[in-house]
Amino acid sequence: MTVCTAKDLTLRPAEPHEYDEVGEITARAYLDDGLLGGGERDPYLTVLRDAAFRAAHAQLLVAADADGKPLGTVTYAPQGSPLQDIAVPGEAEFRMLAVAHRGRGRGAGEALVRSCIARARAEQDVVRLVMSTQPTMLGAHRIYERLGFLRTPERDWDPVPGLTLLTYERPL
């Protein structure tokens, strides 16, 4: 499904020949924004770079510019996806929202989140869309809140010692 959005962006599934690039966009966003405690040696980098795995087990989406070049990406994990971290029955989840520095300020992040909302609404028996975020991702928090996501502190969790993730949900 291709969805055109504002600011000359196209939302679409990532194509196999783009997986390396999409993985690198995700990894660089986390590294360059200081979101990985281990820096270049952080073990989570392997997960962030493995776009092919995400595409095989969820829906890997990109926001592309007018030339078709990916500017940002998100992983939409429908019900039953092994990539769900916090979702329970009746919930879909999205993860690893990342926008390359060259794509920031163009609405790519918001467009990707809106696409996840639309996908969750279309999924039978899904009543909420959930996600986890780091406390320092303030720009992303503003997008989530603007789009109707609510903080769910009772669901906050620690995937590794010393890293608490905040959680949000959006009723559909």
JOVENBEL-V308041 format. One record per residue. N is the residue number from 1. PHI is phi in whole degrees, -180 to 180 (999 if undefined). OMEGA is omega as a letter, one per 40 degrees, with the letter a starting at -180 (999 if undefined). Layout:
n=N phi=PHI omega=OMEGA
n=N phi=PHI omega=OMEGA
This chain:
n=1 phi=999 omega=i
n=2 phi=-107 omega=a
n=3 phi=-124 omega=i
n=4 phi=-86 omega=a
n=5 phi=-129 omega=a
n=6 phi=-66 omega=i
n=7 phi=62 omega=i
n=8 phi=60 omega=i
n=9 phi=-109 omega=i
n=10 phi=-121 omega=i
n=11 phi=-101 omega=a
n=12 phi=-163 omega=i
n=13 phi=-65 omega=i
n=14 phi=-67 omega=i
n=15 phi=-95 omega=a
n=16 phi=-52 omega=a
n=17 phi=-69 omega=i
n=18 phi=-99 omega=a
n=19 phi=-57 omega=i
n=20 phi=-62 omega=a
n=21 phi=-65 omega=a
n=22 phi=-64 omega=i
n=23 phi=-62 omega=i
n=24 phi=-71 omega=i
n=25 phi=-58 omega=a
n=26 phi=-65 omega=a
n=27 phi=-61 omega=a
n=28 phi=-65 omega=i
n=29 phi=-60 omega=i
n=30 phi=-68 omega=i
n=31 phi=-66 omega=a
n=32 phi=-66 omega=i
n=33 phi=-91 omega=i
n=34 phi=69 omega=a
n=35 phi=-94 omega=a
n=36 phi=-116 omega=a
n=37 phi=-60 omega=a
n=38 phi=-93 omega=i
n=39 phi=56 omega=a
n=40 phi=-62 omega=a
n=41 phi=-102 omega=a
n=42 phi=-64 omega=a
n=43 phi=-64 omega=i
n=44 phi=-70 omega=i
n=45 phi=-58 omega=i
n=46 phi=-61 omega=i
n=47 phi=-65 omega=a
n=48 phi=-62 omega=a
n=49 phi=-80 omega=a
n=50 phi=-86 omega=i
n=51 phi=-65 omega=i
n=52 phi=-62 omega=i
n=53 phi=-64 omega=i
n=54 phi=-62 omega=i
n=55 phi=-66 omega=a
n=56 phi=-77 omega=a
n=57 phi=-120 omega=i
n=58 phi=-159 omega=i
n=59 phi=-114 omega=a
n=60 phi=-96 omega=a
n=61 phi=-110 omega=i
n=62 phi=-130 omega=i
n=63 phi=-105 omega=a
n=64 phi=-113 omega=i
n=65 phi=-79 omega=a
n=66 phi=-61 omega=i
n=67 phi=-88 omega=i
n=68 phi=86 omega=a
n=69 phi=-80 omega=i
n=70 phi=-62 omega=i
n=71 phi=-109 omega=a
n=72 phi=-158 omega=a
n=73 phi=-152 omega=i
n=74 phi=-151 omega=i
n=75 phi=-109 omega=i
n=76 phi=-97 omega=a
n=77 phi=-106 omega=i
n=78 phi=-70 omega=i
n=79 phi=-51 omega=i
n=80 phi=84 omega=i
n=81 phi=-69 omega=i
n=82 phi=-68 omega=i
n=83 phi=-87 omega=i
n=84 phi=-72 omega=i
n=85 phi=-98 omega=a
n=86 phi=-122 omega=a
n=87 phi=-65 omega=i
n=88 phi=-117 omega=i
n=89 phi=-51 omega=a
n=90 phi=92 omega=a
n=91 phi=-127 omega=i
n=92 phi=-108 omega=a
n=93 phi=-142 omega=i
n=94 phi=-124 omega=a
n=95 phi=-144 omega=i
n=96 phi=54 omega=i
n=97 phi=-67 omega=a
n=98 phi=-149 omega=i
n=99 phi=-127 omega=i
n=100 phi=-62 omega=a
n=101 phi=-57 omega=a
n=102 phi=-68 omega=a
n=103 phi=-103 omega=a
n=104 phi=-74 omega=a
n=105 phi=83 omega=a
n=106 phi=-108 omega=i
n=107 phi=89 omega=a
n=108 phi=-65 omega=a
n=109 phi=-61 omega=i
n=110 phi=-64 omega=i
n=111 phi=-63 omega=i
n=112 phi=-66 omega=i
n=113 phi=-65 omega=i
n=114 phi=-60 omega=i
n=115 phi=-64 omega=i
n=116 phi=-64 omega=i
n=117 phi=-61 omega=a
n=118 phi=-62 omega=i
n=119 phi=-65 omega=i
n=120 phi=-65 omega=i
n=121 phi=-62 omega=a
n=122 phi=-81 omega=a
n=123 phi=-84 omega=a
n=124 phi=-61 omega=i
n=125 phi=70 omega=i
n=126 phi=-93 omega=a
n=127 phi=-113 omega=a
n=128 phi=-148 omega=i
n=129 phi=-113 omega=a
n=130 phi=-123 omega=i
n=131 phi=-165 omega=i
n=132 phi=-117 omega=a
n=133 phi=-150 omega=i
n=134 phi=-80 omega=a
n=135 phi=-58 omega=a
n=136 phi=-84 omega=a
n=137 phi=-83 omega=a
n=138 phi=-65 omega=i
n=139 phi=-62 omega=i
n=140 phi=-66 omega=i
n=141 phi=-59 omega=i
n=142 phi=-63 omega=i
n=143 phi=-62 omega=a
n=144 phi=-59 omega=a
n=145 phi=-67 omega=i
n=146 phi=-63 omega=a
n=147 phi=-93 omega=i
n=148 phi=94 omega=i
n=149 phi=-78 omega=a
n=150 phi=-117 omega=i
n=151 phi=-66 omega=i
n=152 phi=-127 omega=a
n=153 phi=-60 omega=i
n=154 phi=-68 omega=i
n=155 phi=-104 omega=i
n=156 phi=-54 omega=a
n=157 phi=-151 omega=a
n=158 phi=-117 omega=i
n=159 phi=-68 omega=i
n=160 phi=-142 omega=i
n=161 phi=-56 omega=i
n=162 phi=89 omega=i
n=163 phi=-126 omega=i
n=164 phi=-97 omega=i
n=165 phi=-99 omega=i
n=166 phi=-85 omega=i
n=167 phi=-123 omega=i
n=168 phi=-136 omega=i
n=169 phi=-139 omega=i
n=170 phi=-130 omega=i
n=171 phi=-64 omega=i
n=172 phi=-107 omega=999
